[in-house]
């Protein structure tokens, strides 16, 4: 008895369809992340440079905030830009 080739073709077509949807969704998410990073108004805020691609500049911001707390300086509040995971503005 010969195997049913119609079922095999159906499985292959469904696999390509679902695979294409996942690839297109991944491309969509990648484009939106890049677009959000390029057009973000947070890029213009001052802040320390990113020292780590994965962790951003959490360490530098944490140290600057800790030093402000220890010195007791609360004269003026400033806004700093911090880079979150994978250098994304957060």
N, C-alpha and C positions, 0 to 999 in steps of 0.2 A: 504494500500500500504506500502511496506517495503522500508526503506531508502536505498539508494545506498551505499553499504559497500565498493565498489571499490574506490569511491571518498574519503571516510574516511581514507582508507589505504594509499592513495596517499598523503593526507594532513599529516598524521603521518610520512610517510617516508620522505617527504620534510622537515618537522620540525626537525627530527633527523639529516638530512643531513646538514641543515643550522646551527643547534646547534653545531654539531661536528666541522664545519668549524670555528665558532667563538671561541670555546674552544681551538682548535689547534692554531689559530692565537694568542690568549691570552697567551698560553704557549710559543709560539715562541717569542713573545715580552718580556715576563718575562725572558726567557733564554738569549736573547740578551742583556737585561739591566744588568743582573748579570754578564755576560761574559765581557761586556764593563767595568764594575766597577772593576772587578778582574784584568783585564789586562791593565788598564789605566796607562800610564806613569805619569799622574798627581798625582798619589798616593805617589810618591817619593819626591814631592816638600814640603818644610817646610811650616808650617802654624799653626794657632791656632787650638786647638781641637774643634770638633763639640759640641756645647752646646745644640742644639735643633734638634730633628729628622726631624721636618717639615721645619724649616727655616735655618738649617745648622749653619754656623758661620758668617752670614751676619753682625750681630751687631759688633762682634769683629773686623772684617776686616774693616768695615766702621769707627769704632773708631780709629783704627791704622792709616788709611789713613788720617782721619781728623786731628789727632795730628801731622802728618808729615806736612800737609799743614799749620797748625797754627804755628809750630815751624820754618817754612821756611827752613827746611833741604832738600836740593835737591842735596846733594853730590853724592849720588849713588842710583841707582834704584835697587830694589829687586823684586823678583818674589815670590808671596805668593799664596798658595793654598787656595781656598775658597770652601766651600761646599754649593751648591745651594739647592733648594727645595728637601726635602726628602733625604738629605745627599749625593746627587749626586755631583760629581766633576763638577765644571763649570768654 
